Amino acid sequence: MKRITGLLLLSLVLAALLLPAAAFAYDFPRSHACPVCGEPSNIIDGEEPTCTKNGWASYRCYRTDNCQVFRVTLKKLGHKWVETGSRDATCTRNGYTDYRCTRCGETKRDTVEALGHKWNDWRIVRYKTCTTDGLRVRTCRRCGERDEEVIRASHEWSKWQVLVEPTCETSGLKTHTCYACGTTRDAEIKALGHNWTKWQQTKKATCLEEGERSRTCRRCSRVQTEPIAKLQHRWGEWRTSVKAGCLTEGEKARTCSRCKSVETKTIDALGHRWGSAVVTQRATCTEPGEKTRTCQRCKEKTTEETAPLGHRFGNWTTDVKPTCEDEGVQVHTCIRCKEKEYRPSEALGHRFGKWKTVKKATCDEDGERMRVCTRCKAEEHEIIPATGHAFSAWRKDKNGVNYHLCKNCGLRETEAEAAERERAQQEALQQDAAGI
């Protein structure tokens, strides 16, 4: 076994030493330090790295028994871009530069944003008037594009002159004139509004009456007055003057500490405070009972009817057994009052045995069969319909007369007799249909 293992290791070493460099397109490192013994190890397998994916190389060291195959990661190469074409950016159109990777053939494009116009200063080509629009233009220094803008017509107004001064409550009037065309325009001056002083109290408010305050306009000396809301009562605590009973209302009162006004309020009746119910008459299955409660405050009594208990019946038992054709009777008894209640039970119905043939059916005559109930020995009879003839194929006798024979009963029937039989059957069917 050791000899076979040695030969295998020797063959792997020779394969690694004799592996030609041209076996891999990528220039792999031919050796790498063993992580166990630190000595150079030979490459045995590998996968090339690409522009976007790492590669790997496997190495094998045979110097010690602990050495083994190990793998080294080869970093991805990254793209090697070469310019393949370009377009300059303009004022309104983006530019770009195209590249292609010389390793993997992948392409990319770098975009250059449009430069935007580089405008000269505005130049007026038509001056505006009071009633007609003007026009100004500018030109891009890069592409020569022309941009126009309308200068809206407008008056050259003078400063406002006041014709009528406004007051606190009435509006005024002002005017101004266009320097260019002499047009005048009037406008309303809003009323100034009053310039009030601070409010001054002229009458104190109480709990029962409103107060009053006033203020004066500094411009027109107008006086404005308004009420001051009544003060809210400063009530003391509620005190009971009449105690409430179970059925009678009480009364409580409170007094304002400012104006000594008194407010009264009704106290709702307390209602009875009933004690636990005491049974004074027990209920039966059919008769109601009675229970009494006493108020813990006023000792008034109240009675209340309790519902009948209702019967508490036991299980149903058979009083009269049912037969095949007659109903039976079931009974159950109340365990409290011993009252009985009855109900019918369904008849059992016949339990018939197998059918027995009493008379066999023939081709022309009906048969009969019967069966017997295993409980009451009652008999049930039933007709077995005639089987009908089962004739053979037509044949001729020595006299040349057509006939056929029944396979069951041996009946010989000629064509004339068969026609007569079919006619009779048709007449019977028509009579049945007509109800004759």
Secondary structure as UniProt FT lines:
FT   HELIX           2..18
FT   HELIX           21..23
FT   STRAND          31..33
FT   TURN            35..37
FT   STRAND          40..47
FT   STRAND          55..60
FT   TURN            65..66
FT   STRAND          69..74
FT   STRAND          81..87
FT   STRAND          95..101
FT   TURN            102..104
FT   STRAND          107..112
FT   STRAND          123..126
FT   STRAND          134..140
FT   TURN            141..143
FT   STRAND          146..151
FT   STRAND          161..164
FT   STRAND          172..178
FT   TURN            179..181
FT   STRAND          184..189
FT   STRAND          200..203
FT   STRAND          211..217
FT   TURN            218..220
FT   STRAND          223..228
FT   STRAND          239..242
FT   STRAND          250..256
FT   TURN            257..259
FT   STRAND          262..267
FT   STRAND          278..281
FT   STRAND          289..295
FT   TURN            296..298
FT   STRAND          301..306
FT   STRAND          317..320
FT   STRAND          328..334
FT   TURN            335..337
FT   STRAND          340..345
FT   STRAND          356..359
FT   STRAND          367..373
FT   TURN            374..376
FT   STRAND          379..384
FT   STRAND          395..396
FT   TURN            398..399
FT   STRAND          402..406
FT   TURN            407..409
FT   STRAND          412..414
FT   HELIX           415..434
//
